[in-house]
């Protein structure tokens, strides 16, 4: 059964990487129930409000199954939260989730809005050479979600896919469109459930 392996939160810490020199990417599993509201998890900080957080990026999910590739590739284990995610999932197809897809997670109803684009802070945190390029080429980014119905979530809660839109606009498709295959971008222009930040990118490229 699809479920939450871990609920993770972090505080703002100094960072040698990025322009702000601070980051909240270091997420750790939280014991017990955690309330998720419109802006994310109680107790979870955001350092870079220009690129992270907000209603359309309230929750970041990454699949335990997708860690498997990197554990083999890099020869080391990854604990929940190692990629800065709030929800480490098991049994749900994050990569194949469609923009606008809704998940019932604990008491919450969440909606997929977009993808994580790797940055220098992420690369520094993982501490692997050419990390941004390698992560991008692998093309498995995890998903950002907005909160449709707030509530409490804890490790072990089931994840039920409550609604799946039709069409090709999966997490994987969206990531390729914004990174390695920009020719895919026009198909995203009509998707109103896409995050504001993604739609701003489309607007800058003259597609909205």
QUIJO-V414565 format. One record per helix or strand of 2 or more residues. SS is the DSSP state (h for helix, s for strand). FROM is the first residue (numbers start at 0). TO is the last residue. If there is no record, write none. Layout:
BEGIN
ss:SS from:FROM to:TO
ss:SS from:FROM to:TO
END
This chain:
BEGIN
ss:s from:2 to:8
ss:s from:12 to:13
ss:s from:21 to:22
ss:s from:27 to:28
ss:s from:33 to:36
ss:s from:39 to:40
ss:h from:54 to:56
ss:s from:58 to:62
ss:h from:63 to:73
ss:s from:86 to:89
ss:s from:101 to:104
ss:s from:107 to:114
ss:h from:119 to:125
ss:h from:130 to:137
ss:s from:142 to:148
ss:s from:150 to:152
ss:s from:157 to:162
ss:h from:170 to:177
ss:h from:181 to:187
ss:h from:195 to:203
END
